[in-house]
């Protein structure tokens, strides 16, 4: 970063700002901001001296605006000195705006809050079975990912978990530069499996206030970090279960990978738990430490790529050929809710697997209704109890809706005692509802779905006998209660069911496309198991994360795109080991083009309301790791391709040059937004007649000839030229054009979907086609 213009920039503004020349810039108008300069120009190894020099330039730069280097030093709480160039500081709003106008600044943005993408006990309106499990025989050549290092940005890690045992592992790879930041927590230990752990809280502290010494540790006191990290790279652990259910051998996607934890999320304050400034610091460290895969189960509201800490961090990771996998978000089923949408990321939605934890409701009329639960207690065998709608147990001075939702304090013990209460899903935590019933003397709970959540069932570790019903079954239950003089019911104990159909089904909470930021890139890219996933947990809190719950578990079942993301991170680790020369884009392509859009009935993948799902829910489809190892062809791309894409989005050459760290000239002829060599084709603004896009595929298999087949989107004709591609060697590339034209006649407006498949009869290389007419 050059600073020659800093002192001469906006001299009149400097005079105005000199009133801030006290020893502190903090004021009631100050907030924390990230000032982002793009990339560093480090040559060779990044030394401590080099990082110190960068830090000094940051102090000088801010000092030139505020009239004092001392003031600047006190304001900056992070200097990003390794790969990401920038700093985080407490700034006055007007000062932040002035800095953003400096020609060497890419962006200045508030230190925003991000969220973990888990539903856990809340609603937002592993031990996998069958085809998802990576085959031991297929992945033996990859040594189950032993050469890969998976970093996890999350809530830390519980190092005592058996999922992080280093039994049977050799020395830590010599290329690893990370540390075990346990100087202030003597109980925390790393090993040859958990090779690194760091924590970052200065951005969180800047937003919420002074922290005590308990924050000085990478230990996971939330459970989320241990769960996601073990899903990605946990070791083999026999006899894992949740209250005896789902019993089996737990393992991560890359069970012999080395793992590292980067703690960036902390106890929620006003619903906020992770902050941009900390996320950038963690990315900067993980890239420098030597990670091969970075797993990110968090995100914020979609925003410009230059104002998005995850997009910025993952871009710098991609420059170092590190695969970054992100969760799509838990704001479904509404459209355009997907987050983490940069084309250099792999974005993962959530779907079910063919395993359920059943707990049925039996009514007094003999009807049985299928439900799900992981309650640790059960009702006496075959004993029936009175069952009522929760609003019938409404406490005085409480609304009927609050009672129906079973909010704490909303139920009258005189009306609830000894009964099973039927609570409505939504607003407050699912497990909290059961707690409210138990406190009111209820013996059990039935959780009813709404028309929005449909068939979306989550097996929660309830604190009393409980089960959750689909919307259809909830309606039948309501009719029984309303039409029966003395309704009674029994809730069966939980049991594990394998081979359920249909599966996968898209989770209602899984965020959907189209992307608000870049609608010409289909997001999410892929879907993976994200409902009732069993993985390692923390010993610091209960499986419900509620203070009233004294239970502790070694493994827990949790749902969210937070859980689906590390499934794909683990697969990326396997592919990285098997094919160390592959780029992150090639790995993403192998995962996407081998996915399936069919369930196990078989039929098209459905959503939670029994409707056919679309690529806006699942991207290219449900992941199939055993196919991904041998994709045949891949759509490759690199940093230059992404920079040209940014040019097409309207970012100027100066911004892009600073962003990338190298002088970059946008092409004189504007590159089409649709020509990024992505494994999907999306045209959100169809022209009056036709559009032609270009793609290039690389052969990563044996010599072969591929023939194309197209399933046309409704109202669109698709022509591919050439229609066959002959490859004679590994690494050979072929380019083809895809022309999409509107068909004559009346065509329905809106998005339509199809696909394009290249096949040599052994490999199926499938790309979704998404068009808005």
C-alpha positions in Angstrom: 0.0 0.0 0.0 1.3 3.4 -1.0 0.7 6.3 1.4 2.2 9.2 -0.6 -1.2 10.9 -1.1 -2.6 10.4 2.4 -1.4 13.7 3.9 -2.4 15.8 0.9 -5.9 14.2 0.6 -8.8 16.5 1.4 -6.8 19.2 3.4 -9.9 21.1 4.3 -11.4 18.0 5.8 -8.3 17.5 7.9 -8.7 20.9 9.5 -12.2 20.0 10.4 -11.1 16.7 11.9 -8.2 18.1 13.9 -10.7 18.7 16.8 -10.4 15.0 17.3 -6.7 15.4 18.3 -7.1 14.0 21.8 -5.6 10.8 23.1 -8.7 8.9 22.2 -11.0 8.9 19.1 -13.8 7.1 21.0 -16.9 9.1 21.4 -20.6 8.6 21.6 -20.6 8.9 17.8 -17.8 6.4 17.2 -18.4 2.9 15.8 -16.1 0.2 14.7 -15.3 0.0 11.0 -13.2 -2.1 8.7 -10.9 -0.1 6.4 -9.9 -2.4 3.5 -7.0 -1.8 1.2 -7.0 -5.0 -0.8 -3.9 -7.3 -1.0 -0.4 -6.9 0.3 2.7 -6.8 -1.9 4.7 -9.1 0.3 7.6 -10.8 -1.6 8.6 -14.3 -0.5 8.0 -15.4 3.1 6.0 -13.1 5.3 8.2 -12.2 8.2 7.5 -10.5 11.5 9.4 -7.4 10.3 7.3 -7.2 7.2 4.1 -7.4 9.2 5.3 -4.8 11.6 6.0 -2.5 8.7 2.5 -2.9 7.4 1.1 -2.2 10.9 3.1 1.0 11.0 1.7 2.1 7.6 -1.8 1.6 9.0 -1.0 3.9 11.9 0.5 6.5 9.6 -2.4 6.4 7.3 -5.1 6.9 9.9 -2.8 9.4 11.7 -2.8 11.5 8.6 -6.5 11.9 8.9 -6.8 12.6 12.6 -3.6 14.7 13.0 -1.9 12.3 15.4 -0.3 9.0 15.0 -0.9 8.4 18.8 -4.6 8.8 18.3 -4.6 6.4 15.4 -2.7 3.8 17.3 -5.3 3.9 20.1 -8.2 3.6 17.6 -6.9 0.6 15.6 -7.7 -2.7 17.2 -6.8 -5.0 14.3 -4.2 -4.6 11.6 -4.5 -7.2 8.9 -0.9 -7.7 7.9 -0.5 -11.1 6.2 -2.6 -11.5 3.1 -5.5 -9.2 3.7 -4.5 -5.5 3.8 -6.5 -3.3 6.1 -7.4 -2.4 9.7 -10.3 -2.3 12.0 -10.8 0.8 14.2 -13.1 2.9 16.2 -14.0 5.8 13.9 -16.5 8.7 13.7 -19.0 8.2 10.9 -17.8 11.3 9.0 -14.2 10.2 9.3 -15.1 6.8 8.0 -16.8 8.4 5.0 -13.8 10.6 4.3 -11.4 7.6 4.4 -13.6 5.7 2.0 -13.0 8.4 -0.6 -9.2 7.9 -0.6 -8.0 6.4 -3.9 -6.0 3.6 -2.3 -9.0 2.4 -0.2 -11.1 -0.4 -1.7 -13.9 0.0 0.9 -14.8 1.1 4.4 -17.7 -0.7 6.0 -19.2 -1.0 9.5 -18.0 -3.9 11.7 -21.3 -5.7 11.1 -22.8 -8.7 13.0 -23.0 -12.1 11.4 -24.9 -15.1 12.6 -24.2 -18.8 12.9 -26.3 -20.8 10.5 -27.9 -23.3 12.9 -31.5 -23.6 13.8 -30.8 -25.5 17.0 -33.8 -24.8 19.2 -34.9 -21.8 17.2 -36.9 -21.4 14.0 -36.1 -18.9 11.2 -39.3 -17.9 9.0 -21.8 -37.3 11.0 -23.7 -40.5 11.1 -25.1 -40.4 7.6 -26.9 -43.3 6.0 -26.8 -44.8 2.6 -25.5 -43.1 -0.6 -24.1 -40.0 1.1 -21.4 -41.9 3.0 -18.0 -41.7 1.3 -17.0 -45.3 0.4 -14.0 -46.5 2.2 -12.7 -48.3 -0.9 -13.1 -45.3 -3.2 -11.5 -42.9 -0.8 -8.6 -45.1 0.4 -6.3 -43.6 -2.1 -7.0 -40.3 -0.5 -6.1 -41.8 2.9 -9.4 -40.3 4.2 -8.0 -36.8 3.7 -4.8 -37.3 5.8 -2.8 -34.7 3.9 -5.4 -32.0 4.1 -5.7 -29.3 6.8 -9.3 -28.1 7.4 -9.8 -24.8 9.2 -13.1 -23.9 10.8 -14.3 -20.4 11.5 -16.9 -20.8 14.3 -17.3 -20.9 18.1 -14.1 -22.8 18.9 -13.6 -26.4 19.7 -13.9 -28.9 22.7 -10.4 -30.5 22.5 -11.3 -33.4 24.8 -13.8 -34.8 22.3 -12.8 -38.2 20.9 -13.5 -36.8 17.5 -10.2 -34.9 17.8 -8.1 -37.8 19.0 -4.8 -38.0 17.2 -4.5 -41.8 17.6 -2.7 -43.3 14.6 -1.7 -40.0 13.0 1.9 -39.1 12.2 3.8 -35.8 12.7 2.1 -32.5 12.0 2.8 -31.4 8.4 5.9 -29.3 8.3 4.1 -26.6 6.2 1.8 -25.8 9.1 2.5 -22.4 10.7 -0.4 -22.2 13.1 -0.3 -22.1 16.9 -2.3 -23.4 19.8 -3.4 -20.2 21.5 -3.8 -21.6 25.0 -1.4 -19.3 26.9 -4.3 -18.2 29.1 -6.2 -21.5 29.3 -3.9 -24.2 30.6 -6.7 -26.8 30.3 -6.8 -26.4 26.5 -4.5 -28.7 24.5 -3.8 -29.3 20.8 -2.4 -32.5 19.3 -1.5 -34.2 16.0 -5.2 -34.1 15.0 -6.2 -30.7 16.4 -3.1 -28.9 15.2 -4.1 -25.4 15.8 -6.6 -23.1 17.7 -6.9 -19.4 17.8 -9.5 -16.9 19.0 -10.5 -13.4 17.8 -12.8 -11.2 19.8 -11.7 -7.6 19.4 -14.5 -6.8 16.9 -17.0 -8.4 19.2 -15.7 -6.4 22.1 -15.8 -3.2 20.1 -19.5 -3.8 19.6 -20.6 -5.2 22.9 -18.2 -3.7 25.4 -15.4 -4.8 27.7 -14.9 -8.6 28.1 -13.7 -10.6 31.1 -10.8 -13.1 31.1 -13.1 -16.1 30.3 -13.0 -15.0 26.6 -9.2 -15.7 26.4 -9.5 -19.2 25.1 -10.4 -21.1 21.9 -12.5 -23.5 23.9 -16.0 -24.1 22.5 -18.6 -23.3 25.2 -21.5 -23.3 22.6 -21.2 -26.6 20.8 -21.5 -25.2 17.3 -17.8 -25.2 16.6 -17.1 -28.7 17.8 -20.1 -30.0 15.9 -19.2 -28.4 12.6 -15.4 -29.1 12.8 -16.0 -32.8 13.6 -18.5 -33.1 10.8 -15.8 -31.8 8.4 -12.8 -33.7 9.8 -13.6 -35.6 12.9 -11.8 -38.9 13.6 -13.5 -42.3 13.8 -15.4 -42.7 17.0 -17.3 -46.0 17.8 -20.5 -46.0 19.8 -21.5 -42.4 19.1 -25.2 -41.7 19.8 -27.7 -39.2 21.1 -29.6 -40.7 24.1 -28.9 -44.0 22.5 -30.3 -43.1 19.1 -28.3 -43.1 15.8 -25.8 -45.4 17.4 -22.8 -46.1 15.2 -19.3 -45.0 14.3 -19.1 -41.2 13.9 -16.6 -39.8 11.4 -16.1 -36.6 9.6 -16.0 -36.2 5.8 -12.2 -36.3 5.9 -11.7 -38.4 9.1 -7.9 -38.3 9.0 -7.6 -34.7 8.1 -5.8 -32.3 10.4 -8.1 -29.7 11.8 -7.8 -26.2 13.3 -10.3 -24.0 15.1 -10.6 -20.2 14.6 -13.0 -18.9 17.2 -14.8 -15.8 15.9 -18.3 -16.2 17.4 -19.2 -15.5 21.0 -22.3 -15.4 23.3 -25.1 -13.6 21.5 -25.7 -10.0 22.5 -29.0 -8.7 21.1 -28.9 -11.7 18.7 -25.4 -10.9 17.4 -22.5 -13.3 17.9 -19.9 -13.0 15.1 -18.4 -9.7 13.7 -16.7 -8.8 10.4 -13.5 -7.5 12.0 -12.9 -10.9 13.8 -13.8 -12.9 10.7 -11.3 -11.0 8.6 -8.6 -11.5 11.3 -9.3 -15.3 11.3 -9.2 -15.6 7.5 -5.9 -13.7 7.5 -4.5 -16.1 10.0 -5.9 -19.3 8.5 -4.5 -18.5 5.1 -1.1 -17.8 6.5 -1.1 -20.8 8.8 -1.5 -23.2 5.8 -5.1 -24.4 5.7 -6.2 -26.3 2.6 -9.9 -25.9 3.2 -11.7 -23.2 5.2 -15.2 -24.1 6.5 -17.5 -21.1 7.3 -20.8 -21.9 8.9 -21.9 -18.3 9.4 -22.9 -15.3 7.3 -24.7 -12.0 7.3 -27.1 -10.1 5.0 -26.0 -10.2 1.3 -24.0 -7.1 0.4 -21.4 -5.9 -2.0 -18.4 -8.2 -2.3 -16.1 -5.4 -1.1 -18.2 -4.9 2.0 -18.5 -8.6 2.9 -15.9 -10.0 5.3 -16.6 -13.6 4.2 -16.4 -12.7 0.5 -13.2 -10.7 1.1 -11.5 -13.4 3.2 -12.5 -16.2 0.8 -11.2 -14.2 -2.2 -7.7 -14.0 -0.5 -7.9 -17.7 0.3 -8.8 -18.5 -3.3 -5.7 -16.6 -4.4 -3.7 -19.1 -2.4 -5.7 -22.0 -3.9 -7.5 -22.7 -0.6 -11.1 -24.1 -0.9 -13.6 -22.0 1.0 -17.0 -23.7 1.8 -19.8 -21.6 3.2 -23.4 -22.2 4.5 -26.2 -20.7 2.4 -28.2 -19.4 5.5 -31.3 -20.4 7.4 -33.8 -17.8 6.2 -35.8 -20.1 3.9 -38.2 -20.9 2.5 -38.5 -17.3 1.2 -36.8 -16.6 -2.1 -33.6 -14.5 -2.5 -32.5 -15.2 1.1 -29.2 -17.0 0.2 -26.1 -15.5 1.6 -22.4 -16.1 0.9 -22.9 -15.8 -2.9 -19.4 -14.9 -4.2 -18.4 -17.1 -7.2 -15.1 -18.0 -5.5 -17.0 -19.7 -2.7 -18.8 -23.1 -2.5 -22.3 -22.3 -1.0 -24.2 -25.1 0.6 -27.9 -25.5 1.2 -29.4 -28.1 3.7 -31.5 -31.2 3.0 -32.6 -34.3 4.9 -31.0 -37.7 4.9 -32.7 -41.1 4.8 -32.6 -41.4 8.6 -35.1 -40.2 11.1 -35.6 -40.3 14.9 -39.2 -41.3 15.1 -41.6 -40.6 17.9 -45.3 -41.2 17.1 -48.4 -39.7 18.5 -51.2 -42.2 19.2 -54.7 -40.8 19.7 -57.6 -42.2 21.7 -59.4 -43.0 18.4 -56.6 -45.4 17.5 -55.0 -43.1 14.9 -51.2 -43.1 14.7 -49.3 -40.0 13.5 -45.7 -40.0 12.6 -43.5 -37.5 14.4 -39.9 -36.9 15.3 -38.0 -36.3 18.5 -34.9 -37.0 20.5 -36.4 -36.6 23.9 -34.4 -38.2 26.6 -37.5 -39.2 28.6 -40.7 -41.1 27.7 -44.2 -41.6 29.0 -45.1 -44.9 30.8 -45.7 -47.7 28.3 -49.2 -47.4 26.6 -50.5 -44.9 29.1 -52.8 -42.2 27.7 -53.1 -38.7 29.0 -55.6 -35.9 28.3 -54.4 -33.8 25.3 -55.4 -30.1 24.8 -54.4 -27.2 22.6 -52.0 -25.0 24.6 -54.2 -21.9 24.4 -56.8 -23.9 26.4 -54.2 -23.6 29.3 -53.8 -19.9 28.9 -52.7 -18.1 32.0 -54.4 -14.9 33.1 -53.3 -11.6 31.4 -51.6 -13.5 28.6 -52.6 -13.5 24.9 -54.0 -16.7 23.4 -51.3 -16.5 20.8 -48.5 -16.5 23.4 -50.1 -19.5 25.1 -50.5 -21.3 21.8 -46.8 -20.7 21.1 -46.1 -22.0 24.6 -44.0 -19.1 25.7 -42.5 -19.2 29.2 -45.0 -18.0 31.7 -47.9 -18.2 29.3 -49.5 -21.4 30.7 -51.7 -21.9 33.8 -50.5 -24.9 35.9 -54.1 -25.6 37.1 -55.1 -26.1 33.4 -51.9 -27.8 32.2 -51.1 -30.2 35.0 -51.1 -33.9 33.9 -51.9 -33.2 30.3 -50.1 -33.3 26.9 -50.2 -29.8 25.4 -50.2 -29.0 21.7 -47.9 -26.1 21.0 -47.5 -24.1 17.7 -44.1 -23.9 16.1 -42.6 -20.4 15.6 -41.2 -17.3 17.4 -39.6 -18.9 20.5 -37.4 -21.9 20.8 -38.8 -25.4 20.1 -37.2 -26.8 23.2 -38.2 -23.7 25.2 -41.8 -24.5 24.5 -41.4 -27.9 26.1 -39.7 -26.3 29.1 -42.8 -24.0 29.4 -45.1 -27.0 29.3 -43.0 -28.9 31.9 -42.9 -25.9 34.3 -46.7 -25.7 34.1 -47.0 -29.4 35.1 -47.6 -30.8 31.6 -46.5 -34.4 31.0 -45.7 -34.1 27.3 -45.8 -31.8 24.3 -46.8 -32.1 20.7 -45.2 -29.5 18.4 -47.4 -28.5 15.4 -46.0 -27.3 12.1 -47.5 -24.4 10.2 -48.3 -24.4 6.5 -44.9 -22.7 6.0 -42.8 -25.4 7.6 -45.0 -28.1 6.1 -43.2 -31.5 6.5 -40.0 -30.0 7.9 -39.5 -32.1 11.1 -36.5 -31.7 13.5 -35.6 -34.2 16.1 -34.8 -32.0 19.1 -33.4 -33.2 22.5 -36.6 -32.2 24.3 -36.6 -31.9 28.1 -39.9 -33.9 28.4 -41.7 -36.5 26.3 -42.4 -34.7 23.0 -42.8 -35.1 19.3 -43.2 -32.8 16.3 -45.8 -33.3 13.6 -46.1 -32.2 10.0 -48.7 -29.6 9.0 -51.0 -32.2 7.6 -50.9 -34.3 10.7 -51.2 -31.2 12.8 -54.5 -30.4 11.2 -55.8 -33.9 11.8 -54.8 -33.6 15.5 -56.6 -30.3 15.8 -59.8 -31.8 14.4 -59.6 -34.7 16.8 -59.2 -32.4 19.8 -62.1 -30.1 18.6 -64.5 -32.9 17.9 -63.8 -35.2 20.8 -65.4 -34.8 24.2 -62.4 -36.1 26.2 -59.4 -36.4 23.8 -56.5 -38.5 25.0 -53.1 -39.4 23.6 -49.8 -41.2 24.0 -46.3 -40.2 22.8 -44.1 -43.2 22.0 -40.4 -43.2 22.9 -37.9 -42.3 20.2 -36.3 -44.8 17.9 -34.0 -44.7 14.9 -35.4 -45.3 11.4 -33.1 -45.9 8.4 -34.0 -45.9 4.8 -36.7 -43.4 5.0 -38.5 -42.1 1.9 -38.5 -39.6 0.3 -34.9 -38.5 1.0 -33.3 -36.1 0.5 -36.0 -33.4 1.0 -35.0 -29.7 1.1 -35.2 -28.3 4.7 -37.7 -25.4 5.0 -35.1 -23.2 6.8 -32.5 -23.6 4.0 -32.0 -20.2 2.3 -32.9 -19.9 -1.4 -31.8 -18.1 -4.5 -31.8 -16.1 -6.6 -28.8 -14.1 -5.3 -29.6 -10.4 -4.7 -25.9 -9.5 -5.2 -25.1 -11.4 -8.4 -28.2 -13.1 -9.8 -26.2 -14.4 -12.8 -24.5 -16.9 -10.5 -26.7 -19.7 -9.3 -26.5 -20.0 -5.5 -26.5 -22.2 -3.5 -24.2 -24.4 -5.5 -25.1 -27.6 -3.8 -27.1 -29.1 -1.0 -26.0 -31.6 1.7 -27.3 -33.2 4.9 -28.3 -30.5 7.3 -31.1 -31.9 9.4 -30.6 -33.8 12.7 -26.9 -34.3 12.0 -25.1 -36.1 14.8 -21.6 -34.8 15.5 -19.3 -34.0 18.5 -20.4 -31.5 21.1 -19.1 -29.4 23.9 -19.1 -30.5 27.5 -19.7 -26.9 28.6 -23.5 -26.7 27.8 -26.5 -28.9 27.4 -27.7 -30.2 24.1 -30.4 -27.6 24.1 -28.0 -24.7 25.0 -30.5 -23.7 27.6 -29.3 -22.7 31.1 -32.1 -24.7 32.8 -30.9 -27.9 31.1 -28.3 -29.8 33.2 -27.8 -32.6 30.7 -24.4 -33.1 28.9 -23.7 -35.1 25.7 -20.6 -36.1 23.9 -22.5 -36.0 20.6 -25.6 -34.0 19.6 -28.0 -33.8 16.7 -28.3 -30.3 15.3 -29.9 -28.8 12.2 -29.0 -25.9 9.9 -27.0 -25.0 6.8 -24.2 -24.8 9.4 -24.3 -28.6 9.5 -24.5 -29.1 5.7 -21.6 -26.8 5.0 -18.9 -28.9 6.8 -20.2 -32.1 5.0 -18.9 -30.4 1.8 -15.8 -29.1 3.5 -14.9 -32.7 4.4 -15.5 -33.8 0.8 -13.3 -31.0 -0.4 -10.6 -32.2 2.0 -10.7 -35.6 0.4 -10.5 -34.2 -3.1 -7.7 -31.9 -2.1 -5.7 -34.9 -0.9 -6.5 -37.1 -3.9 -5.9 -34.3 -6.4 -3.5 -31.8 -4.8 -3.0 -29.9 -8.1 -6.7 -29.2 -8.6 -7.9 -25.6 -8.1 -10.7 -24.7 -5.7 -12.9 -24.1 -8.8 -12.1 -27.6 -10.1 -13.1 -29.1 -6.8 -16.3 -27.2 -6.7 -17.0 -28.3 -10.3 -16.5 -32.0 -9.4 -18.9 -31.7 -6.4 -21.5 -29.8 -8.5 -21.6 -31.7 -11.8 -21.8 -35.1 -10.1 -24.7 -34.2 -7.7 -28.2 -35.6 -8.0 -31.6 -33.9 -8.3 -33.5 -37.1 -7.5 -34.6 -38.6 -4.2 -34.7 -42.3 -3.2 -38.3 -43.0 -4.3 -37.0 -42.1 -7.1 -38.5 -38.8 -8.0 -37.4 -35.1 -8.2 -36.2 -33.7 -4.9 -39.1 -32.0 -3.0 -39.3 -29.2 -0.6 -40.9 -29.3 2.8 -44.4 -28.7 1.4 -44.3 -31.7 -1.1 -43.6 -29.4 -4.1 -40.9 -30.1 -6.6 -37.8 -28.1 -5.5 -35.8 -26.1 -7.9 -32.1 -25.2 -8.3 -32.7 -22.1 -6.2 -33.1 -24.5 -3.3 -30.4 -27.2 -4.1 -28.2 -25.6 -6.7 -26.7 -28.4 -8.8 -28.4 -31.0 -6.5 -27.6 -33.2 -3.5 -23.9 -34.0 -3.1 -22.6 -37.4 -4.0 -19.0 -37.7 -2.8 -18.4 -41.1 -4.4 -19.1 -39.6 -7.8 -17.2 -36.4 -7.2 -13.9 -38.4 -7.0 -14.2 -39.2 -10.7 -16.1 -36.4 -12.4 -14.6 -36.9 -15.9 -14.6 -33.2 -16.8 -14.4 -30.0 -14.7 -15.2 -26.4 -15.3 -12.0 -24.6 -14.1 -11.5 -20.9 -13.3 -9.1 -18.7 -11.5 -8.5 -15.3 -10.0 -8.3 -13.6 -13.4 -11.7 -15.0 -14.3 -13.2 -13.7 -11.1 -11.6 -10.2 -11.6 -13.1 -10.1 -15.1 -16.4 -11.0 -13.6 -16.1 -8.1 -11.2 -15.4 -5.8 -14.1 -18.6 -7.0 -15.7 -20.5 -6.2 -12.5 -19.4 -2.6 -12.8 -16.4 -2.5 -10.3 -13.8 -0.1 -11.7 -10.3 -1.2 -12.7 -8.7 0.8 -9.9 -10.8 -1.0 -7.2 -10.1 -4.3 -8.8 -6.3 -3.7 -9.0 -6.2 -2.8 -5.3 -8.4 -5.7 -4.4 -6.2 -8.2 -6.2 -2.9 -6.7 -5.3 -1.8 -6.4 -9.0 -2.4 -4.0 -11.8 -5.4 -5.2 -13.6 -7.1 -3.9 -16.7 -10.7 -4.7 -17.5 -11.1 -6.1 -21.0 -11.6 -3.4 -23.6 -14.7 -5.3 -24.7 -17.0 -5.9 -21.8 -16.9 -9.5 -20.8 -20.4 -11.0 -20.6 -21.7 -11.5 -17.1 -22.8 -14.9 -18.2 -19.4 -16.1 -19.4 -17.7 -16.8 -16.1 -16.7 -20.5 -16.5 -19.1 -21.7 -13.8 -20.6 -25.2 -13.6 -24.1 -23.7 -13.9 -25.7 -21.3 -16.4 -28.0 -18.6 -15.2 -29.6 -15.8 -17.3 -31.7 -13.6 -15.0 -32.3 -10.8 -17.6 -33.1 -12.6 -20.8 -32.8 -10.3 -23.9 -35.5 -10.0 -26.5 -34.4 -12.9 -28.6 -31.4 -15.0 -27.6 -28.2 -15.0 -25.6 -25.0 -17.0 -26.1 -22.7 -18.1 -23.3 -19.3 -19.7 -23.5 -17.9 -22.5 -21.3 -14.7 -24.5 -21.2 -14.2 -28.0 -19.7 -11.0 -29.7 -18.8 -10.6 -33.5 -19.0 -9.5 -35.0 -15.7 -10.2 -38.6 -16.7 -9.1 -41.0 -19.4 -9.3 -40.2 -23.1 -12.9 -40.2 -24.2 -15.5 -38.5 -26.3 -18.4 -36.7 -24.6 -21.8 -36.1 -26.2 -24.1 -33.3 -25.0 -27.8 -33.7 -24.0 -30.1 -30.8 -23.1 -33.3 -30.6 -21.1 -34.8 -27.4 -22.3 -36.3 -24.9 -19.8 -40.0 -24.3 -20.6 -40.3 -21.7 -23.3 -36.6 -21.8 -24.2 -34.6 -23.7 -26.8 -31.0 -24.5 -26.0 -28.4 -25.2 -28.7 -24.9 -26.4 -27.9 -22.0 -26.2 -30.4 -20.1 -28.4 -30.9 -22.3 -31.3 -29.7 -19.4 -33.6 -29.0 -16.0 -33.1 -27.4 -13.1 -35.5 -28.0 -10.3 -35.6 -25.4 -7.1 -37.5 -26.0 -5.2 -36.7 -22.8 -5.6 -35.5 -19.2 -5.6 -31.8 -18.8 -6.9 -31.1 -22.3 -9.4 -28.3 -22.6 -12.3 -27.8 -25.0 -14.6 -24.7 -25.4 -18.2 -24.8 -26.5 -21.0 -22.3 -26.9 -24.5 -22.5 -25.5 -27.2 -20.4 -27.3 -30.5 -19.9 -25.5 -33.5 -18.6 -27.5 -37.0 -17.8 -26.6 -39.6 -20.0 -28.3 -42.3 -18.3 -30.3 -45.8 -18.0 -28.8 -47.0 -17.2 -25.3 -44.4 -17.9 -22.7 -45.0 -17.7 -19.0 -43.0 -15.0 -17.2 -40.6 -15.9 -14.4 -37.8 -18.4 -13.8 -37.7 -21.7 -15.7 -35.2 -24.5 -15.2 -33.4 -27.1 -17.3 -30.0 -28.7 -17.6 -27.1 -29.6 -19.9 -25.3 -33.0 -19.6 -22.1 -34.0 -21.1 -21.6 -37.8 -21.0 -19.2 -40.4 -22.4 -21.5 -43.2 -21.0 -19.3 -43.6 -18.0 -19.3 -40.0 -16.6 -22.3 -37.7 -16.3 -21.3 -34.0 -16.1 -24.5 -32.1 -15.4 -25.0 -28.3 -15.3 -28.2 -26.6 -14.2 -29.7 -24.0 -16.6 -31.7 -21.2 -15.0 -33.5 -18.6 -17.1 -35.8 -15.7 -16.3 -38.2 -14.9 -19.1 
